[in-house]
Amino acid sequence: MRDILLSLQGRAKAAVSIHNNAQVWISPYGYTTERPADYAEMERIMTAGAAAIEATYGTNYPFGPGSEVLYFTSGTTKDYVYGTLGIVHGYTLELRNTPDGFVTPTTLIAPVATEAWNGIKAMANAIV
């Protein structure tokens, strides 16, 4: 993954790591409560993405720095692409919570994928 990201340095505008299942849109930083210098821009993009997700099926996606909306982390993709590669839009999208925890029921796979894709499209459209 690192080599692929490095090969895109200077060309990539965003990088999104998709995880299951905290139902939150996460920006840098995960390792400190200090907000990035570009946080206002990140917040603008997360607002657009979360709104598109909610518009799909009504699923609420809180958003913000990982250390604030989830828990402290280190060595994450979003922090690496922002801090090392200079990609402002480095995010982790934690997919919708489900009653079964990390095992998404087959009946929810398509709705979860659809709302996530709508959020990612809105993010991309807001960046360009």
GUZA-90692 format. One line per field, with one value per atom (N, C-alpha, C): residue number from 1; residue in one letter; chain; atom name; x, y negated, z. Coordinates in steps of 0.001 Angstrom, whole numbers, plus 500000, padded with zeros to 6 digits. Example, Ala and Ser with C-alpha at 12.3 -4.5 7.8 and 13.67 -1.06 7.14 Angstrom:
2
k [1,1,1,2,2,2]
r [A,A,A,S,S,S]
c [A,A,A,A,A,A]
a [N,CA,C,N,CA,C]
u [513190,512300,513200,512850,513670,512900]
v [505690,504500,503300,502250,501060,499970]
w [507800,507800,507800,507080,507140,507870]
// end
This chain:
128
k [1,1,1,2,2,2,3,3,3,4,4,4,5,5,5,6,6,6,7,7,7,8,8,8,9,9,9,10,10,10,11,11,11,12,12,12,13,13,13,14,14,14,15,15,15,16,16,16,17,17,17,18,18,18,19,19,19,20,20,20,21,21,21,22,22,22,23,23,23,24,24,24,25,25,25,26,26,26,27,27,27,28,28,28,29,29,29,30,30,30,31,31,31,32,32,32,33,33,33,34,34,34,35,35,35,36,36,36,37,37,37,38,38,38,39,39,39,40,40,40,41,41,41,42,42,42,43,43,43,44,44,44,45,45,45,46,46,46,47,47,47,48,48,48,49,49,49,50,50,50,51,51,51,52,52,52,53,53,53,54,54,54,55,55,55,56,56,56,57,57,57,58,58,58,59,59,59,60,60,60,61,61,61,62,62,62,63,63,63,64,64,64,65,65,65,66,66,66,67,67,67,68,68,68,69,69,69,70,70,70,71,71,71,72,72,72,73,73,73,74,74,74,75,75,75,76,76,76,77,77,77,78,78,78,79,79,79,80,80,80,81,81,81,82,82,82,83,83,83,84,84,84,85,85,85,86,86,86,87,87,87,88,88,88,89,89,89,90,90,90,91,91,91,92,92,92,93,93,93,94,94,94,95,95,95,96,96,96,97,97,97,98,98,98,99,99,99,100,100,100,101,101,101,102,102,102,103,103,103,104,104,104,105,105,105,106,106,106,107,107,107,108,108,108,109,109,109,110,110,110,111,111,111,112,112,112,113,113,113,114,114,114,115,115,115,116,116,116,117,117,117,118,118,118,119,119,119,120,120,120,121,121,121,122,122,122,123,123,123,124,124,124,125,125,125,126,126,126,127,127,127,128,128,128]
r [M,M,M,R,R,R,D,D,D,I,I,I,L,L,L,L,L,L,S,S,S,L,L,L,Q,Q,Q,G,G,G,R,R,R,A,A,A,K,K,K,A,A,A,A,A,A,V,V,V,S,S,S,I,I,I,H,H,H,N,N,N,N,N,N,A,A,A,Q,Q,Q,V,V,V,W,W,W,I,I,I,S,S,S,P,P,P,Y,Y,Y,G,G,G,Y,Y,Y,T,T,T,T,T,T,E,E,E,R,R,R,P,P,P,A,A,A,D,D,D,Y,Y,Y,A,A,A,E,E,E,M,M,M,E,E,E,R,R,R,I,I,I,M,M,M,T,T,T,A,A,A,G,G,G,A,A,A,A,A,A,A,A,A,I,I,I,E,E,E,A,A,A,T,T,T,Y,Y,Y,G,G,G,T,T,T,N,N,N,Y,Y,Y,P,P,P,F,F,F,G,G,G,P,P,P,G,G,G,S,S,S,E,E,E,V,V,V,L,L,L,Y,Y,Y,F,F,F,T,T,T,S,S,S,G,G,G,T,T,T,T,T,T,K,K,K,D,D,D,Y,Y,Y,V,V,V,Y,Y,Y,G,G,G,T,T,T,L,L,L,G,G,G,I,I,I,V,V,V,H,H,H,G,G,G,Y,Y,Y,T,T,T,L,L,L,E,E,E,L,L,L,R,R,R,N,N,N,T,T,T,P,P,P,D,D,D,G,G,G,F,F,F,V,V,V,T,T,T,P,P,P,T,T,T,T,T,T,L,L,L,I,I,I,A,A,A,P,P,P,V,V,V,A,A,A,T,T,T,E,E,E,A,A,A,W,W,W,N,N,N,G,G,G,I,I,I,K,K,K,A,A,A,M,M,M,A,A,A,N,N,N,A,A,A,I,I,I,V,V,V]
c [A,A,A,A,A,A,A,A,A,A,A,A,A,A,A,A,A,A,A,A,A,A,A,A,A,A,A,A,A,A,A,A,A,A,A,A,A,A,A,A,A,A,A,A,A,A,A,A,A,A,A,A,A,A,A,A,A,A,A,A,A,A,A,A,A,A,A,A,A,A,A,A,A,A,A,A,A,A,A,A,A,A,A,A,A,A,A,A,A,A,A,A,A,A,A,A,A,A,A,A,A,A,A,A,A,A,A,A,A,A,A,A,A,A,A,A,A,A,A,A,A,A,A,A,A,A,A,A,A,A,A,A,A,A,A,A,A,A,A,A,A,A,A,A,A,A,A,A,A,A,A,A,A,A,A,A,A,A,A,A,A,A,A,A,A,A,A,A,A,A,A,A,A,A,A,A,A,A,A,A,A,A,A,A,A,A,A,A,A,A,A,A,A,A,A,A,A,A,A,A,A,A,A,A,A,A,A,A,A,A,A,A,A,A,A,A,A,A,A,A,A,A,A,A,A,A,A,A,A,A,A,A,A,A,A,A,A,A,A,A,A,A,A,A,A,A,A,A,A,A,A,A,A,A,A,A,A,A,A,A,A,A,A,A,A,A,A,A,A,A,A,A,A,A,A,A,A,A,A,A,A,A,A,A,A,A,A,A,A,A,A,A,A,A,A,A,A,A,A,A,A,A,A,A,A,A,A,A,A,A,A,A,A,A,A,A,A,A,A,A,A,A,A,A,A,A,A,A,A,A,A,A,A,A,A,A,A,A,A,A,A,A,A,A,A,A,A,A,A,A,A,A,A,A,A,A,A,A,A,A,A,A,A,A,A,A,A,A,A,A,A,A,A,A,A,A,A,A,A,A,A,A,A,A]
a [N,CA,C,N,CA,C,N,CA,C,N,CA,C,N,CA,C,N,CA,C,N,CA,C,N,CA,C,N,CA,C,N,CA,C,N,CA,C,N,CA,C,N,CA,C,N,CA,C,N,CA,C,N,CA,C,N,CA,C,N,CA,C,N,CA,C,N,CA,C,N,CA,C,N,CA,C,N,CA,C,N,CA,C,N,CA,C,N,CA,C,N,CA,C,N,CA,C,N,CA,C,N,CA,C,N,CA,C,N,CA,C,N,CA,C,N,CA,C,N,CA,C,N,CA,C,N,CA,C,N,CA,C,N,CA,C,N,CA,C,N,CA,C,N,CA,C,N,CA,C,N,CA,C,N,CA,C,N,CA,C,N,CA,C,N,CA,C,N,CA,C,N,CA,C,N,CA,C,N,CA,C,N,CA,C,N,CA,C,N,CA,C,N,CA,C,N,CA,C,N,CA,C,N,CA,C,N,CA,C,N,CA,C,N,CA,C,N,CA,C,N,CA,C,N,CA,C,N,CA,C,N,CA,C,N,CA,C,N,CA,C,N,CA,C,N,CA,C,N,CA,C,N,CA,C,N,CA,C,N,CA,C,N,CA,C,N,CA,C,N,CA,C,N,CA,C,N,CA,C,N,CA,C,N,CA,C,N,CA,C,N,CA,C,N,CA,C,N,CA,C,N,CA,C,N,CA,C,N,CA,C,N,CA,C,N,CA,C,N,CA,C,N,CA,C,N,CA,C,N,CA,C,N,CA,C,N,CA,C,N,CA,C,N,CA,C,N,CA,C,N,CA,C,N,CA,C,N,CA,C,N,CA,C,N,CA,C,N,CA,C,N,CA,C,N,CA,C,N,CA,C,N,CA,C,N,CA,C,N,CA,C,N,CA,C,N,CA,C,N,CA,C,N,CA,C,N,CA,C,N,CA,C,N,CA,C,N,CA,C,N,CA,C,N,CA,C,N,CA,C,N,CA,C,N,CA,C,N,CA,C,N,CA,C,N,CA,C]
u [500826,500000,500876,501915,502781,503368,503827,504440,503435,502212,501172,500905,500754,500506,501667,502885,504052,504074,503669,503663,502636,501653,500617,500879,501977,502276,502362,501690,501664,500516,499882,498757,497449,497518,496306,495753,494454,493780,493127,492895,492237,492631,492532,492724,491743,490969,489957,490192,490351,490471,489104,488544,487200,487279,486587,486586,485142,484992,483694,483822,483087,481733,481448,482147,481889,480928,480578,479636,480080,481258,481812,482787,482870,483809,484956,486168,487291,488374,488827,489934,491142,492305,493450,493119,493708,494700,494083,494704,494278,495138,496336,497305,497409,496679,496730,495389,495096,493877,494096,495334,495617,494965,494243,493608,494587,494506,495391,495161,496168,496058,494952,494702,493699,492339,492098,490877,489598,489581,488365,487996,488973,488734,488279,488903,488490,487043,486705,485350,484322,484678,483791,483508,484530,484384,483616,483933,483226,481749,481446,480053,479306,479915,479286,479106,480130,480044,479012,479016,478069,476639,476444,475103,474590,475463,475059,474708,475459,475137,473771,473548,472275,471108,471328,470270,469873,470751,470471,469418,469677,468747,468492,468946,468734,469768,470857,471892,472770,472854,473663,475121,476016,477451,478116,478425,479230,480595,481297,482607,483512,484818,485811,487116,488076,489354,489156,489943,489825,489933,490827,491020,489803,488928,487734,486478,486330,485075,485124,486331,486420,487332,488634,489615,490999,491993,493357,493897,494590,495211,496568,497409,498686,498965,499723,500086,498958,497991,496848,497126,496398,496548,496235,495151,494752,495825,496447,497506,498763,499062,500231,500096,498953,498813,498770,498202,498174,499547,500090,501329,502578,502639,503849,503744,502599,502455,501817,501277,500685,499338,498661,497314,496339,495736,494870,493680,493127,491907,492227,492738,492992,491975,491123,490037,489937,489285,488819,487312,486656,485208,484853,484329,483862,482410,482129,480786,479756,478520,477375,477455,477067,476914,475775,475919,474847,474623,473446,473168,474146,474736,475658,477114,477369,478742,479503,480634,481490,480988,479981,479420,478152,478285,477140,476196,474927,473969,473880,473662,473611,472549,471480,470418,470848,471927,472391,473610,474211,475432,475179,474151,473875,473530,472652,472371,473603,474416,475621,476583,476752,477643,477112,475814,475210,475391,475096,475240,476708,477603,479033,479504,479092,479487,478946,477717,477161,477961,478415,479248,480592,481192,482501,482366,481300,481069,480896,480137,479944,481270,482085,483413,484224,484271,485056,484553,483250,482680,482969,483022,483319,484799,485648,487093,487422,486809,487176,486500]
v [501181,500000,498747,498754,497575,497246,498270,498045,497480,497966,497441,495979,495679,494291,493384,493858,493062,492812,493798,493633,492587,492318,491340,489964,489838,488571,487445,486354,485202,485250,486419,486553,486848,487575,487954,486759,486609,485546,486065,487392,487988,489447,489936,491354,491723,492772,493195,494652,494908,496268,496657,497756,498151,499292,499100,500073,500407,501414,501829,501788,501228,500754,499745,498674,497672,496571,496548,495576,494143,493804,492472,492160,490881,490408,489740,490259,489845,489133,488008,487254,487352,486870,486775,485804,485921,486902,487921,489086,490105,490148,489581,489731,488523,487464,486257,485532,484689,483881,482597,482342,481174,481372,480377,480478,480045,480687,480320,478886,478304,476945,476843,477927,477946,478442,478429,479042,478396,477095,476450,477031,477268,477887,479332,480061,481449,481490,480577,480532,480236,479366,479048,480313,481074,482290,483364,483541,484542,484187,482908,482468,482893,482688,483080,484592,485335,486791,487353,486872,487353,486992,485814,485400,486308,486693,487584,488963,489438,490726,490650,489604,489462,489315,488635,488454,489772,490762,492035,492848,493156,493976,493417,492189,491585,491958,492603,493031,491847,491560,490457,490891,490111,490367,489178,489297,488248,488184,487069,486959,486062,486219,485393,486140,485526,486189,487485,488482,489783,489737,488905,488819,488240,487568,486964,487806,488413,489103,490610,491163,492603,492885,492967,493183,492880,492841,492565,493746,493436,494448,493929,494831,494413,495277,494743,495488,495686,494787,494959,494393,494906,494436,492956,492511,491103,490165,490515,489671,489721,490890,491045,490230,490351,489629,488118,487690,486255,485760,486391,485900,486152,487268,487626,487310,487592,487399,486074,485347,484047,484107,485245,485365,484863,483719,483090,483985,484620,485407,486876,487156,488521,488875,489851,490178,491683,492027,493390,493316,494144,494238,495550,495425,496595,496824,497967,498246,498357,498429,498440,499563,499203,500207,501143,502388,503355,504145,504751,505505,506648,507172,508308,507882,506608,506149,506136,506820,506790,507671,508466,509318,508645,508008,507315,508346,508343,509282,509079,510137,510036,509058,508906,507974,506510,506246,504857,504517,505511,505241,504200,504375,503420,502024,501912,500556,499867,500605,500018,499581,500413,500065,498863,498827,497720,496391,496352,495083,494662,495625,495291,494738,495379,494912,493512,493241,491897,490867,491225,490328,490067,491117,490977,490140,490343,489514,488045,487795,486408,485793,486588,486131,485736,486629,486367,485127,485002,483836,482539,482596,481403,481009,481984,481705,481051,481526,481012,479730]
w [500000,500000,500000,500828,500898,499534,498812,497501,496500,496548,495652,495979,497259,497660,497270,497463,497070,495568,494782,493323,492881,493720,493391,494000,494740,495410,494392,494706,493816,492823,492660,491733,492455,493549,494279,495054,495017,495756,497024,497081,498244,498376,499604,499891,500993,500750,501718,502065,503338,503852,504402,503907,504311,505317,506439,507527,507904,508707,509237,510759,511534,511513,512607,512661,513704,513253,511966,511410,511696,511173,511381,510242,509873,508842,509592,509430,510269,509451,509982,509394,510320,509860,510763,511911,513007,513414,514355,514393,515332,516576,516492,517582,518503,518216,519035,518929,519889,519821,519026,518614,517778,516409,515958,514639,513549,512384,511276,510813,510219,509688,508638,507914,506855,507331,508632,509142,508600,508390,507866,506504,505667,504358,504524,505422,505687,506179,507059,507603,506502,505584,504458,503643,503385,502590,503361,504638,505441,505579,505667,505739,504480,503320,502051,501974,502356,502305,503258,504489,505496,505118,504523,504096,502982,502058,500971,501505,502485,503100,503772,504549,505250,504272,503159,502163,501496,501540,500875,501623,502898,503692,505085,505329,506635,507679,507257,508195,508577,509874,510373,510508,509944,510055,510741,512032,512666,511964,512105,511471,512286,512050,512710,512869,513566,513802,514593,514230,514878,516379,516888,518339,519050,518311,518902,518703,517539,517235,517452,517677,517894,519081,518824,519887,519316,520168,519728,518927,517828,516983,516527,516068,515481,514265,513328,512138,511146,511135,510243,508854,507882,506505,506389,507022,506887,507415,508531,509087,508210,507653,506792,505509,504834,503566,503787,504905,505186,505640,506652,507250,506435,505730,504987,503503,502902,501459,501074,502047,501756,501066,501159,500594,501657,501404,502400,502744,501743,501953,502194,503378,503812,504891,504626,505543,505774,506865,507095,507160,506362,506390,507072,508280,509032,508652,508066,507561,508674,508269,509176,510218,511437,512494,512130,512481,512254,513534,513691,514919,515179,514102,514249,514403,514653,514829,513519,513486,512305,511169,511407,510356,509832,508676,508095,507483,507890,507296,505783,505047,503584,503114,503878,503485,503587,504313,504476,503626,502973,502205,501113,500318,499232,499774,500776,501288,501889,502622,503219,502116,501101,499985,499212,498992,498239,498957,500253,500970,501077,501266,501325,499987,498897,497569,497312,497724,497554,498341,499533,500318,499664,499126,498463,497194,496433,495239,495614,496673,497116,497554,498241,498640,497413,496429,495222,494486,494364,493683,494436,495748,496541,496444,496172,496069,494738,493656,492319,491975]
// end
